Amino acid sequence: METLHIGSLALEPLTAGHAAEMFALLSEPELYRHLDYAPPSSVQHLEALYATLEGRRSPDGTQHWLNWVIREPVHGLVGYVQATVGQSASAWIAYVLGAQYWGQGYATLATHCMMEHLVAAYAVRRFLATVERNNAKSIAVLERLDFSRAGLQESGEHELSGTELLFIREVTRAV
């Protein structure tokens, strides 16, 4: 993995060395209003998780697990973007930013940069993302990135909670 750049942002490949700085950011209770997991229990827990993710592959080797932290020159780490790339030229993507960085365009820029890289380096042709139904800010990010809400049939093919929506972007031109 390589460091990616867009505007003033640098997307650095996630390593265990990012755990301490990310722990403070990921401990914000506001983040978990729209996430289906709990904040990290400790820096050591996050460090162990990140060490596993440094392998960049699922245990069975069928998926690429790609994670980047988002570094802004003034504020330091502001969040992360991630992708799970499967064998079918598709990628599930996600992004999490510290609440104080919402609404500043970082999620859109960083996700766009990651998607461009995935198209070029991994031949991804289809992106998928889930979002909580009441997370208007995240839905707006996906819409700015040209995602569309999946229909009932396709949504039914995936294990979504009753509060999640599925968004999809087919790649027919440059990201």
GIJOCOR-V705683 format. One record per residue. N is the residue number from 0. SS is DSSP state (H for helix, E for strand, - for the rest). PHI is phi in degrees with one decimal (none if undefined). Layout:
n->N ss->SS phi->PHI
n->N ss->SS phi->PHI
This chain:
n->0 ss->- phi->none
n->1 ss->- phi->-125.3
n->2 ss->- phi->-75.2
n->3 ss->E phi->-108.3
n->4 ss->E phi->-131.8
n->5 ss->E phi->-150.9
n->6 ss->- phi->54.1
n->7 ss->- phi->-88.3
n->8 ss->E phi->-88.6
n->9 ss->E phi->-117.8
n->10 ss->E phi->-101.9
n->11 ss->E phi->-96.1
n->12 ss->E phi->-54.4
n->13 ss->- phi->-63.9
n->14 ss->- phi->-135.2
n->15 ss->H phi->-59.6
n->16 ss->H phi->-64.9
n->17 ss->H phi->-86.2
n->18 ss->H phi->-58.0
n->19 ss->H phi->-63.1
n->20 ss->H phi->-67.9
n->21 ss->H phi->-73.1
n->22 ss->H phi->-58.0
n->23 ss->H phi->-60.3
n->24 ss->H phi->-65.6
n->25 ss->H phi->-82.4
n->26 ss->- phi->-90.8
n->27 ss->- phi->-68.5
n->28 ss->H phi->-57.8
n->29 ss->H phi->-57.1
n->30 ss->H phi->-61.2
n->31 ss->H phi->-88.2
n->32 ss->H phi->-66.4
n->33 ss->- phi->-119.3
n->34 ss->- phi->-112.5
n->35 ss->- phi->-101.4
n->36 ss->- phi->-142.8
n->37 ss->- phi->-89.6
n->38 ss->- phi->-60.8
n->39 ss->- phi->-62.2
n->40 ss->- phi->-77.5
n->41 ss->- phi->-164.6
n->42 ss->H phi->-61.7
n->43 ss->H phi->-63.3
n->44 ss->H phi->-61.8
n->45 ss->H phi->-65.0
n->46 ss->H phi->-61.1
n->47 ss->H phi->-65.9
n->48 ss->H phi->-61.3
n->49 ss->H phi->-64.2
n->50 ss->H phi->-61.4
n->51 ss->H phi->-64.9
n->52 ss->H phi->-68.1
n->53 ss->- phi->-62.2
n->54 ss->- phi->-68.1
n->55 ss->- phi->63.5
n->56 ss->E phi->-137.3
n->57 ss->- phi->-67.4
n->58 ss->- phi->-55.6
n->59 ss->- phi->-86.7
n->60 ss->- phi->78.3
n->61 ss->- phi->-88.4
n->62 ss->- phi->-129.7
n->63 ss->E phi->-90.7
n->64 ss->E phi->-106.2
n->65 ss->E phi->-113.3
n->66 ss->E phi->-136.3
n->67 ss->E phi->-129.3
n->68 ss->E phi->-87.0
n->69 ss->E phi->-104.0
n->70 ss->E phi->-109.0
n->71 ss->E phi->-109.2
n->72 ss->- phi->-60.7
n->73 ss->- phi->-87.1
n->74 ss->- phi->-94.4
n->75 ss->E phi->82.7
n->76 ss->E phi->-73.9
n->77 ss->E phi->-115.8
n->78 ss->E phi->162.9
n->79 ss->E phi->-148.9
n->80 ss->E phi->-125.8
n->81 ss->E phi->-148.9
n->82 ss->E phi->-144.1
n->83 ss->E phi->-112.8
n->84 ss->E phi->-102.4
n->85 ss->- phi->-96.1
n->86 ss->- phi->-86.0
n->87 ss->- phi->-104.0
n->88 ss->- phi->59.5
n->89 ss->E phi->-124.0
n->90 ss->E phi->-141.5
n->91 ss->E phi->-87.6
n->92 ss->E phi->-120.3
n->93 ss->E phi->-155.4
n->94 ss->E phi->-150.2
n->95 ss->E phi->-140.2
n->96 ss->E phi->-124.7
n->97 ss->- phi->-57.1
n->98 ss->H phi->-56.1
n->99 ss->H phi->-69.3
n->100 ss->H phi->-106.6
n->101 ss->- phi->-65.7
n->102 ss->- phi->77.2
n->103 ss->- phi->-108.3
n->104 ss->- phi->88.0
n->105 ss->H phi->-63.9
n->106 ss->H phi->-63.2
n->107 ss->H phi->-64.2
n->108 ss->H phi->-61.8
n->109 ss->H phi->-65.6
n->110 ss->H phi->-67.2
n->111 ss->H phi->-58.3
n->112 ss->H phi->-59.8
n->113 ss->H phi->-61.6
n->114 ss->H phi->-63.0
n->115 ss->H phi->-58.2
n->116 ss->H phi->-63.2
n->117 ss->H phi->-66.1
n->118 ss->H phi->-64.7
n->119 ss->H phi->-72.7
n->120 ss->H phi->-93.3
n->121 ss->H phi->-124.0
n->122 ss->- phi->55.8
n->123 ss->- phi->-68.8
n->124 ss->- phi->-118.1
n->125 ss->E phi->-148.0
n->126 ss->E phi->-115.8
n->127 ss->E phi->-129.7
n->128 ss->E phi->-151.0
n->129 ss->E phi->-108.1
n->130 ss->E phi->-149.0
n->131 ss->E phi->-66.4
n->132 ss->- phi->-50.8
n->133 ss->- phi->-96.0
n->134 ss->- phi->-95.3
n->135 ss->H phi->-60.1
n->136 ss->H phi->-65.1
n->137 ss->H phi->-70.6
n->138 ss->H phi->-60.8
n->139 ss->H phi->-62.8
n->140 ss->H phi->-60.8
n->141 ss->H phi->-62.3
n->142 ss->H phi->-65.7
n->143 ss->H phi->-63.5
n->144 ss->- phi->-91.2
n->145 ss->- phi->68.3
n->146 ss->- phi->-79.1
n->147 ss->E phi->-124.4
n->148 ss->E phi->-69.2
n->149 ss->- phi->-71.0
n->150 ss->- phi->-74.4
n->151 ss->H phi->-61.2
n->152 ss->H phi->-62.8
n->153 ss->H phi->-65.8
n->154 ss->H phi->-58.7
n->155 ss->H phi->-67.9
n->156 ss->- phi->-81.8
n->157 ss->- phi->-122.2
n->158 ss->- phi->-84.1
n->159 ss->- phi->-105.8
n->160 ss->- phi->-74.5
n->161 ss->- phi->-66.8
n->162 ss->- phi->-108.1
n->163 ss->E phi->-97.7
n->164 ss->E phi->-116.4
n->165 ss->E phi->-105.0
n->166 ss->E phi->-119.8
n->167 ss->E phi->-134.9
n->168 ss->E phi->-135.9
n->169 ss->E phi->-88.2
n->170 ss->- phi->-94.6
n->171 ss->- phi->-116.9
n->172 ss->- phi->-151.4
n->173 ss->- phi->-58.8
n->174 ss->- phi->-69.8
